[in-house]
Amino acid sequence: MRVLLAEDDRKIAGEVSRALAAAGYVVDVVTSGNDAWFRGDTENFSAVILDLGLPGMDGLAILKKWRVAGRDFPIIVLTARGSWTERVEGIEAGADDYLPKPFEMDELIARLRAVLRRHAGNAAPNVTAGEITLDSRRMRVTRNGVPVALSPQEYRLVQYLMHHLGRIVPQQELAEQLHGDLYERESNAVEALVARVRRKLGPQAIHTRRGYGYMIGGEGDER
């Protein structure tokens, strides 16, 4: 799943980026408010971690512009400011969660997982579709209760589809979520990845809708 991290402190940005990557996320980092607004307004992200004290455009202004424009991805606000009135203003402007600095990395990752689950309509940490269960806390996928060994890329594919149960996810969207800016529009990497996951989870785990994309938790017209 692809996350936009907007943080102008390069040390913090590096630490958060590494921790999120280790937790199975693809991370795009921006350090200015204008870049953050533009990327969030024009690209697809599963979630945004937004520092309020960005140069160029204040994080609160960015948040308001995104919500007015209909950008509904979950947003976790980070700030070194401690005013409760600012926290209220951020939540009322459309933030999904708020984390003051300094913070523990494990807490940030837990909060990110929680807002992603809520956004997908899943309150529990485990998501199940037929024989397949995703445990986002342990980064584990099981089939009929038996853990399945997946590569990091395979896990990210299953994680994204499981957070969009019953929805057809276009191939390009999957490529962006799995590879970020590095994806190649004409590449068959997603097809090859789906084929590998099917060999591990079963041929019916991921359905294909010809000309549309892939889904878990529904019926396709080919496999």
SULSUL-V961736 format. One record per helix or strand of 2 or more residues. SS is the DSSP state (A for helix, B for strand). FROM is the first residue (numbers start at 1). TO is the last residue. If there is no record, write none. Layout:
[[SS:FROM:TO] [SS:FROM:TO]]
This chain:
[[B:2:6] [A:10:22] [B:26:30] [A:33:42] [B:47:51] [A:59:68] [B:74:79] [A:84:93] [B:97:100] [A:105:119] [B:126:129] [B:132:135] [B:140:143] [B:146:148] [A:152:162] [A:171:182] [A:189:201] [B:207:209] [B:213:215]]
